Amino acid sequence: MGTHHYNLSEQFEFTGKVKTLSIVGIVIGILTIAYGLFFNSDEITHERTFANLLLMGYYFACVCMSATFFLAIQFVAQAGWSASILRVPQAMAKNLPWAALILIAITGFGLYTHNLYHHWHAEGLTDPNSPHYDSLIAGKAVFLNVPFFMIRQVVFMGSYAIFAHFVTKWSYNEDLTGGLTSYNKSFKYSCIFLVIYGFTTPIFAFDNIMSLEAHWFSTMFGWYNFASMWVSTLAIIAILIILLRKAGYMSWVNNSHLHNLGQFIFGFSIFWTYVWFAQFLLIYYANMSEETVYFYKRFNSYEFWFYLNLVLNFLSPLLLLMDRDNKRSENILLVVSIIVVCGHWVDYYQMIMPGVFEFGAKSGSGFGILEIGITLGFVGLFTYTVLSALSKKPLVAKNHPLLQESLNHHL
């Protein structure tokens, strides 16, 4: 099939209602944070505000990280099908430095105010002479201490952000100079990045989320988080591409591209469920009190969210994307992708909230203005930053060596 009718210099214009609504979302988020931290003296409200900031800051960072991971996989696999859609994950990856700074600020202030990580960062926990001494926490103090925790945050996020910067820069350079120099650099450094990313993302999840409940641990938790961040990123890429197509952009994207994205979302939703169930089954079967308390909390104070998590992230993709034609349908894939993105918000919610609030505290399991406002703020921020980045360059990497394969991609 010929490709002469495609405008490979097409650029997205970030104007109108989308831009206005994203700014409105940011303003709502700022006002909600101000309400939770500065215009309310209730300690529970402060903790709940920080918990929601961690949830959305972590989600924002994970999506940008996984978009970078998506790019690295495409380069290392020398994948042709995705060459014409790379500008979308590149726009997401381009915002990783900002997402990293936001997450580091949230965790740093959360430690400073003791509104986060107080299960291991509290006075006397590691002092044998203190009445608050906790031998288990003291045994983990070499790893769980503030300086080392923050160093890991900066090193991990910094290394991801550096690669995200260069891989997007090389792609834009490729537009200007052509040839294989930039592509070869992307391939080489993608190989290095995947090794670093593979070894550090489990530790990243241990630090940010699992250490909220420092008495509990699971060696599967890192891969469970990886599956969650990865499938939610695939869903966001699909949403952006479909909405761009509906707005008249990216006409070269066809049902076969959507089919590939649908396959990934379907497959990794099943993988997420496998890791979730394997972690749950091992803990349930062993029936050890120090392990089962993790799920016992969620069965009691968060029962609704616990089961909603499985419905949104397992049953919905399974039932709606099992059919081949559904994977190729814009509207069905869009609906499923939105469900998956919302589902992994629920996933992070039930990971984080029981860890921040004391066991049995019903006040922590609520859903209201803080959750809605802070979520809208980060959605607005993500939309504004990603679409701004997307509008600065053509929507296709016109000198990508495998572009013609992607433009003629058919399954």
C-alpha positions in Angstrom: 0.0 0.0 0.0 1.3 3.5 -0.8 2.0 6.1 1.9 2.2 9.2 -0.2 -1.1 10.6 1.1 0.1 10.8 4.7 1.3 14.2 6.0 4.5 13.2 7.8 5.0 16.8 8.9 1.7 16.9 10.7 1.8 18.7 14.1 -0.7 18.6 16.9 -2.2 22.0 18.0 -2.7 22.2 21.7 -5.5 24.7 22.0 -9.2 25.0 22.9 -11.2 23.1 25.5 -8.6 20.5 26.2 -6.0 23.1 27.2 -8.5 25.1 29.2 -9.8 22.0 31.0 -6.3 20.8 31.8 -5.5 24.2 33.4 -8.8 24.1 35.3 -7.8 20.6 36.6 -4.4 21.9 37.8 -6.1 24.8 39.6 -8.5 22.4 41.3 -5.7 20.2 42.4 -3.7 23.1 43.9 -6.8 24.4 45.8 -7.5 20.9 47.1 -3.9 20.4 48.3 -4.0 23.8 50.0 -7.3 22.9 51.7 -5.9 19.6 52.9 -2.6 20.9 54.2 -3.1 24.6 55.1 -6.7 25.3 55.7 -7.5 22.2 57.8 -5.9 21.5 61.2 -7.1 17.8 61.4 -4.1 15.4 61.4 -6.1 12.7 59.6 -6.8 15.2 56.8 -3.1 16.0 56.5 -2.2 12.3 56.3 -4.9 11.7 53.8 -3.7 14.6 51.7 -0.1 13.2 51.7 -1.4 9.7 50.9 -3.3 11.0 47.9 -0.3 13.1 46.8 1.9 10.0 47.0 -0.7 8.0 45.1 -0.9 10.5 42.2 2.8 11.5 42.3 3.8 7.8 42.1 1.3 7.1 39.3 2.5 10.1 37.3 6.1 9.1 37.7 5.4 5.4 36.9 3.5 6.3 33.7 6.4 8.5 32.5 9.0 5.8 33.5 7.0 3.1 31.7 6.7 5.2 28.6 10.5 5.4 28.6 10.5 1.6 29.1 8.1 1.2 26.1 10.5 3.2 23.9 13.5 1.2 25.0 11.8 -2.1 24.2 10.9 -0.9 20.7 14.5 0.1 20.0 16.0 -3.1 21.4 13.5 -5.3 19.6 13.9 -3.3 16.5 10.1 -3.3 16.3 8.7 -1.9 13.1 5.0 -1.8 13.9 5.4 1.0 16.5 7.6 3.3 14.5 4.8 5.7 13.6 3.3 6.0 17.1 6.5 6.6 19.1 5.9 10.4 19.4 3.1 9.7 21.9 5.3 7.7 24.5 8.1 10.2 23.8 5.9 13.1 24.9 5.1 11.1 28.1 8.8 10.3 28.6 9.8 13.9 28.1 8.0 14.8 31.3 9.8 12.3 33.4 12.2 14.9 34.9 9.2 16.9 36.2 7.4 13.8 37.5 10.6 12.7 39.3 11.0 16.0 41.0 7.4 16.0 42.1 7.6 12.5 43.6 10.9 13.2 45.3 9.4 16.4 46.8 6.3 14.4 48.0 8.3 11.6 49.7 10.8 14.1 51.2 8.1 16.3 52.7 6.2 13.2 53.8 9.2 12.0 55.7 9.9 15.5 57.2 6.3 15.9 58.4 6.0 12.2 59.5 2.7 12.0 57.4 4.3 9.2 55.4 6.6 6.3 56.2 6.0 6.7 60.0 6.1 2.9 60.3 9.8 3.1 60.0 10.6 6.8 60.3 9.5 7.7 63.8 11.4 8.6 67.0 12.9 5.8 69.0 12.1 2.9 66.7 15.7 1.9 66.3 16.9 3.0 69.7 17.2 0.0 72.1 16.7 2.3 75.1 13.5 3.8 73.8 10.1 2.6 74.9 9.1 2.7 71.1 12.0 0.4 70.1 11.0 -2.0 67.3 13.5 -4.8 66.8 12.2 -5.7 63.3 12.5 -2.0 62.1 15.9 -1.8 63.7 17.0 -4.8 61.7 16.0 -3.0 58.5 17.5 0.4 59.5 20.6 -0.1 57.3 18.3 0.0 54.3 15.3 2.0 55.7 16.9 5.2 56.8 16.2 8.7 55.5 19.5 9.6 53.8 19.8 6.2 52.0 16.1 6.3 51.1 16.4 9.8 49.5 19.7 8.9 47.7 18.0 5.9 46.1 15.1 8.1 45.0 17.4 10.6 43.4 19.7 8.0 41.8 16.9 5.9 40.4 14.7 8.7 39.1 17.7 10.6 37.9 19.0 7.7 35.8 15.5 7.1 34.3 15.1 10.8 33.5 18.5 11.1 31.9 17.8 8.3 29.5 14.3 9.7 28.8 15.9 13.0 27.9 18.4 11.5 25.5 16.2 9.0 23.8 13.7 11.8 22.9 16.5 14.1 21.9 18.0 11.5 19.5 14.7 10.9 17.9 14.2 14.6 17.2 17.8 14.8 15.8 17.0 11.9 13.5 14.3 14.1 12.0 16.9 16.8 11.1 19.9 14.7 10.0 18.5 11.4 8.9 20.8 8.4 8.7 21.3 5.7 11.4 23.5 7.5 13.9 20.7 8.5 16.3 18.9 5.2 15.9 22.0 3.3 16.7 22.6 5.4 19.8 19.0 4.8 20.9 19.5 1.0 20.4 22.8 1.0 22.4 21.6 3.0 25.3 18.2 1.3 25.4 20.0 -2.0 26.1 21.8 -0.4 29.0 18.6 1.3 30.3 16.6 -2.0 30.3 19.2 -3.7 32.5 19.2 -0.7 35.0 15.4 -0.5 34.9 14.9 -4.2 35.4 17.1 -4.3 38.5 15.9 -1.0 40.1 12.1 -0.8 39.6 11.4 -3.5 42.2 13.5 -1.6 44.7 11.7 1.6 43.6 8.4 0.0 44.5 9.7 -1.4 47.8 10.8 2.1 48.8 7.8 4.2 47.8 4.9 1.8 48.5 5.9 -1.4 50.4 7.9 0.5 53.1 4.6 2.2 54.1 4.0 -1.1 55.9 7.6 -1.8 56.9 6.7 -4.9 59.1 5.4 -6.7 56.0 7.3 -7.6 52.9 6.8 -9.6 49.7 9.5 -10.5 47.1 6.8 -10.4 44.4 5.7 -6.9 45.3 8.1 -5.2 42.9 6.9 -7.2 39.9 3.3 -6.7 40.9 4.0 -2.9 40.8 5.8 -3.3 37.5 2.8 -5.0 36.0 0.5 -2.3 37.3 2.6 0.6 36.0 3.2 -1.1 32.7 -0.3 -2.0 31.7 -1.7 1.4 32.8 0.9 3.1 30.6 -0.1 1.0 27.6 -3.7 2.0 28.3 -2.8 5.7 28.4 -0.8 5.4 25.1 -3.9 3.8 23.5 -6.2 6.5 24.9 -4.0 9.3 23.5 -3.6 7.7 20.1 -7.4 7.0 19.7 -8.3 10.5 20.9 -5.8 12.0 18.4 -7.3 9.9 15.6 -10.8 11.0 16.5 -9.5 14.7 16.4 -8.3 14.1 12.9 -4.6 13.4 13.6 -2.4 10.4 13.0 -4.4 9.0 10.1 -1.7 6.5 9.4 -2.6 4.6 12.6 -4.9 1.7 11.6 -6.8 -1.1 13.2 -3.7 -3.3 13.2 -1.8 -0.8 15.4 -4.8 -0.8 17.8 -4.8 -4.6 17.7 -1.2 -4.7 18.9 -1.9 -2.2 21.7 -5.0 -4.2 22.6 -3.0 -7.4 22.7 -0.5 -5.8 25.1 -3.2 -4.5 27.4 -5.0 -7.8 27.4 -1.9 -9.9 28.0 -0.4 -7.7 30.7 -3.7 -7.4 32.5 -3.6 -11.2 32.7 0.0 -11.0 33.9 -0.9 -8.5 36.5 -3.7 -10.8 37.8 -1.2 -13.8 37.8 1.3 -11.9 40.0 -1.5 -10.5 42.2 -3.0 -13.9 42.7 0.3 -15.7 43.3 1.2 -13.2 46.0 -2.2 -13.5 47.6 -2.3 -17.3 47.4 1.1 -17.9 48.9 0.3 -15.6 51.9 -3.2 -17.1 52.3 -1.9 -20.7 52.2 1.0 -20.1 54.6 -1.4 -18.3 57.0 1.4 -16.5 58.9 0.1 -13.7 61.0 2.9 -11.3 60.0 2.0 -11.8 56.3 -1.8 -12.2 56.4 -2.3 -8.9 58.2 -1.6 -7.1 54.8 -4.7 -8.6 53.2 -6.7 -8.7 56.5 -6.6 -4.9 56.5 -7.9 -4.7 53.0 -10.7 -7.2 53.6 -11.9 -5.2 56.6 -11.6 -1.4 56.0 -11.2 -1.5 52.2 -13.3 -4.5 51.1 -15.2 -2.5 48.4 -11.9 -1.3 46.8 -10.4 -4.8 47.1 -13.0 -6.4 44.9 -13.4 -3.4 42.6 -9.7 -3.7 41.9 -10.1 -7.2 40.5 -13.3 -6.3 38.5 -11.6 -3.4 36.8 -8.2 -4.8 36.2 -8.9 -8.4 35.5 -12.5 -9.1 34.5 -13.0 -6.0 32.3 -9.9 -6.5 30.1 -10.5 -10.3 30.0 -14.1 -10.2 28.9 -13.9 -7.1 26.7 -10.6 -7.7 24.9 -10.7 -11.5 24.5 -12.4 -11.1 21.1 -10.1 -10.2 18.2 -12.5 -7.6 16.7 -12.8 -5.8 20.0 -9.0 -5.2 20.1 -9.4 -3.6 16.6 -12.3 -1.4 17.6 -11.5 2.2 18.5 -14.5 2.7 20.8 -14.2 -0.6 22.7 -10.4 -0.3 23.1 -10.9 3.3 24.3 -13.5 2.2 26.9 -11.3 -0.7 28.2 -8.2 1.6 28.4 -10.1 4.1 30.5 -11.3 1.3 32.7 -7.8 0.0 33.1 -6.4 3.5 34.0 -9.1 4.0 36.6 -8.6 0.4 37.8 -4.9 1.0 38.5 -5.8 4.2 40.4 -7.9 1.8 42.6 -5.0 -0.6 42.7 -2.6 2.1 44.0 -5.3 3.4 46.4 -5.7 0.1 48.2 -1.9 -0.4 48.2 -1.2 3.0 49.8 -4.1 3.9 52.1 -4.0 1.0 54.6 -0.3 1.6 54.9 -0.6 5.3 55.8 -3.4 4.9 58.3 -3.4 2.9 61.5 -5.0 -0.6 61.3 -8.7 -0.4 61.6 -8.9 3.4 61.1 -12.1 3.8 59.0 -11.2 7.5 58.4 -8.5 6.4 56.0 -10.8 4.4 53.8 -13.0 7.3 52.7 -13.4 8.8 49.3 -14.2 12.4 48.9 -13.0 15.9 47.9 -9.3 15.1 48.6 -9.2 12.1 46.3 -11.3 13.7 43.6 -9.5 17.1 43.7 -5.9 15.8 43.8 -6.6 13.3 41.1 -8.1 16.0 38.8 -5.0 18.1 39.5 -2.6 15.4 38.4 -4.8 14.5 35.4 -4.7 18.1 34.4 -1.0 18.4 34.9 -0.3 15.2 33.0 -2.6 16.3 30.1 -1.1 19.8 29.9 2.6 18.7 30.0 2.2 15.7 27.7 0.1 17.5 25.1 2.4 20.5 25.3 5.4 18.3 24.5 3.5 16.5 21.8 2.7 19.8 20.1 6.3 20.9 19.7 7.4 18.3 17.1 5.8 16.5 14.2 3.6 13.5 15.2 5.7 11.0 13.3 9.5 10.4 13.4 9.8 10.8 9.6 13.4 9.5 9.4 12.9 6.4 11.6 14.5 3.5 9.6 11.5 1.3 10.1 8.8 3.9 9.4 7.6 2.4 6.2 7.0 -1.0 7.9 4.8 0.8 10.4 2.9 2.8 7.8 2.1 -0.4 6.0 1.4 -2.4 9.1 -1.4 -4.9 8.7 -2.3 -8.0 10.7 
